[in-house]
Amino acid sequence: MLEYIKKKVADEDPALTELSQPRLLKNFHCFAEAAMSLVHRRHCSAQEAGRLRAWLIEAAYGLTTPGTNEPHRKGKANAD
């Protein structure tokens, strides 16, 4: 998922331009939290796995349709 997000940012995905600056900052923050969690990987409890999952969902906000693995479609953006 982190590679997917990095590719979308590198490709300047148009879905990112629809997000507000505070939302982009939240995406970046959650991306960084998820990445650091994986770098400092220790024994993974269910609680840690849940946090990682939540960070990844927030980091991909606006790039995918919620509840699916489908890319975000223009005109179906979610409100912050």
N, C-alpha and C positions, 0 to 999 in steps of 0.2 A: 504494500500500500504506500509506503514512503517513496518508493521508486516511481509509482504512478503519479503521486503528487508532485515530485520533483520534475517529472517529464511535463506535466501540465503547466507548471510555472515556467519552465525553460521554453516551452512552445508558445508562451503568452496566450494561453487559452482564453477566448473571449468571455467565458463564464466568470473569470476572475474580475473583469472590468465592471461587472454588475454588482460586485460586493462593495460595501462601504469600507472606509479605512479602518474603523474599529473592528469590523468583522475580519478583515484581512490580518490585522494584528492578532486577533484571537486564533485564526487559522495557524499563523506562524508560531504563536506561543505553544499551541497544542502539538504542532509538528515537532518543535524542539523538545518538548517534554517526552513525546513518544520516542524520539531518536535517542535522547539521553537515557531513557529507561532501558533501551536495548543495549546501549554501550555499557551501562553499569549492571548488566544482567546478573542477577543472583537467582536463588531459588524463587520460582514464580508461584505465588499463592493465587487463589481464585480472586482475591481482592486486587492484587497487582495486575492480573490479567484483565479484570474489569476496567481498571483505570486506563490501561494501555488501549483497550478497545474504545473507550470513551474519547481518549485523546485522538485516536485515528479517525473516528467519526467526525469530531470537530475540525480536525485538520483538513479533511476532505470536503467540508461543508461548501456547497455551491458548485462542486465539481462532479458530484454524483447525485442521482435522485434518491432521497431518503428511503431506506428500507429495501433498496435494490442494489445491484452492482452496475446498473446502467449509468452511462454518462449523463450529466446534467443537460437538460434540453432548454434552449432559450425560450423564455415566456413562462417557464414553470419555476421561477426562482422562489425561494422561501424567504419570508420576512425574518429579520433578525429578532 
